[in-house]
Amino acid sequence: MYSNCHTMKEALAVFKEISLPDNISWNAMVSGYAQNGLAEESVKFYIIMNRSGAKANYSTYASVCMACATLSEFRLGSQFHVQAIKSGCESDVPLSNSLVAMYGKCGRIDDSFKIFQGTESKDVITWNSLICAYAHNGLASKAIDVFEEMKLSGMEPNGVTFVGVLSACCNAGLVSEAWYYFNSMHENYGITLSKSTILAWSTYYVGLGS
């Protein structure tokens, strides 16, 4: 609801008019801030929400953990992860995706892989998150291995997948491999990305893994 407002300032004004905000209202604000790129505000609002006694849901934890990924905030992110476990929300795929990204962005690649392994119904974002986590940590061969495993699993890669793989290759100086995957992106999957898009997405997605 609130994330669809023109600005989060308007959303906050609407929220403040509610005398007794319910769980849905709190959760919508936390998610709205995260979805609009306001990571610090998302984390701060979640902390206020938690103190109010409102109950977070799957979406809330996924949003605030992704906000922690954006901020490279390991301490709070790991605390929120523990809270999600205690709330019984750990099995949620979007939350798992956020955790893979968060731990990867914070350099905790073993934790990223552990979350990835424990995610039963992996979607394309799950795979992308781990590929980008490896790329972000300079582990190009690992990123490529996960990409090949992804294809074998039957999961269709998308543009974000290739941004992660290409970034991993380029950062490691694997020029021939980068060209191979770049051509494969066009020839085998019909995916076309502009140079500016590749550059922008490389910075964003390898940083966040989302």
C-alpha positions as CSV (number, residue, x, y, z in Angstrom):
1,M,0.0,0.0,0.0
2,Y,2.5,2.6,1.2
3,S,5.2,1.6,-1.2
4,N,2.9,2.6,-4.1
5,C,2.6,6.2,-2.8
6,H,4.3,8.9,-4.9
7,T,7.0,9.3,-2.3
8,M,7.8,7.7,1.0
9,K,7.3,11.1,2.6
10,E,3.7,10.9,1.6
11,A,3.6,7.3,2.9
12,L,5.0,8.4,6.2
13,A,2.4,11.1,6.5
14,V,-0.4,8.6,5.9
15,F,1.2,6.2,8.4
16,K,1.3,8.9,11.1
17,E,-2.4,9.6,10.7
18,I,-3.1,6.0,11.9
19,S,-3.7,6.1,15.6
20,L,-2.9,2.4,16.2
21,P,-0.9,1.1,13.2
22,D,-1.4,-2.6,12.7
23,N,1.2,-5.2,11.6
24,I,0.3,-4.7,8.0
25,S,0.9,-0.9,8.2
26,W,4.3,-1.3,9.9
27,N,5.4,-4.0,7.5
28,A,4.4,-2.0,4.5
29,M,6.5,1.0,5.6
30,V,9.6,-1.1,6.2
31,S,9.2,-2.8,2.8
32,G,8.3,0.5,1.1
33,Y,11.5,2.2,2.2
34,A,13.6,-0.8,1.1
35,Q,11.9,-1.0,-2.3
36,N,12.5,2.7,-2.9
37,G,16.2,2.5,-2.2
38,L,16.0,4.0,1.2
39,A,18.0,1.4,3.1
40,E,18.9,3.3,6.2
41,E,15.3,4.4,6.7
42,S,14.1,0.9,6.2
43,V,16.4,-0.4,8.9
44,K,15.5,2.5,11.3
45,F,11.8,2.0,10.8
46,Y,12.1,-1.8,11.4
47,I,13.9,-1.1,14.7
48,I,11.1,1.3,15.8
49,M,8.6,-1.3,14.6
50,N,10.3,-4.0,16.6
51,R,10.2,-1.8,19.8
52,S,6.5,-1.1,19.3
53,G,5.7,-4.8,19.6
54,A,4.4,-5.1,16.0
55,K,5.1,-8.5,14.4
56,A,7.3,-8.7,11.3
57,N,6.4,-11.1,8.5
58,Y,8.3,-12.8,5.7
59,S,8.3,-9.7,3.5
60,T,9.5,-7.5,6.4
61,Y,12.5,-9.6,7.1
62,A,13.4,-10.0,3.4
63,S,13.2,-6.2,3.0
64,V,15.2,-5.2,6.0
65,C,17.9,-7.9,5.3
66,M,18.2,-6.6,1.8
67,A,18.6,-3.1,3.2
68,C,21.4,-4.4,5.3
69,A,23.0,-5.9,2.2
70,T,22.8,-2.4,0.6
71,L,24.5,-0.9,3.7
72,S,27.0,-3.8,4.1
73,E,25.6,-4.0,7.7
74,F,26.6,-7.4,9.0
75,R,25.9,-6.8,12.7
76,L,22.3,-5.8,12.3
77,G,21.7,-8.1,9.4
78,S,22.8,-11.1,11.4
79,Q,20.6,-10.0,14.3
80,F,17.6,-9.7,12.0
81,H,18.4,-13.1,10.6
82,V,18.2,-14.6,14.2
83,Q,14.9,-12.8,14.7
84,A,13.6,-14.3,11.5
85,I,14.6,-17.8,12.7
86,K,12.9,-17.3,16.0
87,S,9.7,-16.0,14.2
88,G,9.6,-19.1,12.0
89,C,10.2,-17.2,8.8
90,E,13.6,-18.6,7.7
91,S,12.1,-20.9,5.1
92,D,10.8,-18.1,2.9
93,V,12.6,-17.9,-0.4
94,P,12.7,-14.1,-0.8
95,L,14.2,-13.9,2.7
96,S,16.8,-16.6,1.8
97,N,17.7,-14.5,-1.3
98,S,18.2,-11.4,0.8
99,L,20.3,-13.3,3.3
100,V,22.5,-14.8,0.5
101,A,23.0,-11.2,-0.8
102,M,23.6,-9.7,2.6
103,Y,26.2,-12.2,3.8
104,G,27.9,-12.0,0.4
105,K,28.1,-8.2,0.5
106,C,29.5,-8.4,4.0
107,G,32.2,-10.8,2.9
108,R,30.7,-13.8,4.7
109,I,30.7,-16.0,1.6
110,D,30.5,-19.3,3.6
111,D,27.3,-18.1,5.2
112,S,25.9,-17.1,1.8
113,F,26.6,-20.6,0.5
114,K,25.1,-22.2,3.6
115,I,21.9,-20.2,3.1
116,F,21.9,-21.1,-0.6
117,Q,22.3,-24.8,0.1
118,G,19.5,-24.7,2.6
119,T,17.0,-23.1,0.2
120,E,14.8,-25.9,-1.2
121,S,12.8,-24.0,-3.8
122,K,15.5,-21.9,-5.4
123,D,14.4,-19.3,-7.9
124,V,16.5,-17.3,-10.4
125,I,17.1,-14.6,-7.8
126,T,18.6,-17.3,-5.4
127,W,21.1,-18.4,-8.0
128,N,21.8,-14.8,-9.1
129,S,22.4,-13.8,-5.4
130,L,25.1,-16.4,-5.0
131,I,26.8,-15.7,-8.3
132,C,27.0,-12.1,-7.5
133,A,28.2,-12.8,-4.0
134,Y,31.1,-14.8,-5.4
135,A,31.7,-12.0,-8.0
136,H,31.7,-9.4,-5.3
137,N,34.3,-11.3,-3.3
138,G,36.6,-11.9,-6.2
139,L,35.8,-15.6,-6.6
140,A,35.3,-15.7,-10.3
141,S,35.8,-19.5,-10.7
142,K,33.1,-20.1,-8.0
143,A,30.7,-17.7,-9.7
144,I,31.2,-19.5,-13.0
145,D,30.8,-22.9,-11.3
146,V,27.5,-21.8,-9.8
147,F,26.3,-20.5,-13.2
148,E,27.1,-23.8,-14.9
149,E,25.3,-25.6,-12.0
150,M,22.3,-23.3,-12.5
151,K,22.0,-24.3,-16.1
152,L,22.2,-28.0,-15.3
153,S,19.4,-27.5,-12.8
154,G,17.2,-26.3,-15.6
155,M,16.9,-22.7,-14.2
156,E,16.9,-20.2,-17.0
157,P,19.4,-17.4,-16.5
158,N,18.4,-13.8,-17.1
159,G,20.2,-10.5,-17.7
160,V,21.2,-10.1,-14.0
161,T,22.8,-13.6,-14.1
162,F,25.0,-12.6,-17.0
163,V,25.9,-9.3,-15.4
164,G,27.2,-11.3,-12.4
165,V,29.1,-13.7,-14.5
166,L,30.6,-11.1,-16.8
167,S,31.6,-8.9,-13.8
168,A,33.3,-11.9,-12.2
169,C,35.2,-12.7,-15.3
170,C,36.2,-9.1,-16.0
171,N,37.3,-8.4,-12.4
172,A,39.5,-11.5,-12.6
173,G,41.0,-10.7,-15.9
174,L,39.3,-13.7,-17.6
175,V,38.8,-11.9,-21.0
176,S,38.2,-14.9,-23.2
177,E,35.7,-16.4,-20.7
178,A,33.9,-13.0,-20.5
179,W,33.6,-12.9,-24.3
180,Y,32.3,-16.5,-24.3
181,Y,29.6,-15.8,-21.9
182,F,28.8,-12.5,-23.5
183,N,28.2,-14.2,-26.8
184,S,26.3,-17.0,-25.2
185,M,24.0,-14.4,-23.6
186,H,23.0,-13.3,-27.1
187,E,23.1,-16.5,-29.1
188,N,21.7,-19.0,-26.6
189,Y,19.3,-16.9,-24.6
190,G,18.5,-13.9,-26.7
191,I,19.5,-11.4,-24.0
192,T,20.8,-8.0,-25.1
193,L,22.3,-5.5,-22.7
194,S,23.7,-2.1,-23.6
195,K,27.2,-1.3,-22.4
196,S,25.8,1.4,-20.0
197,T,23.3,-1.2,-18.6
198,I,26.1,-3.7,-18.1
199,L,28.2,-1.1,-16.3
200,A,25.4,0.1,-14.1
201,W,24.1,-3.3,-13.3
202,S,27.6,-4.6,-12.6
203,T,28.0,-2.0,-9.9
204,Y,24.5,-2.5,-8.4
205,Y,23.9,-6.2,-8.6
206,V,27.4,-7.4,-7.8
207,G,27.1,-5.1,-4.8
208,L,23.7,-6.4,-3.7
209,G,23.3,-9.8,-5.3
210,S,19.7,-9.2,-6.0
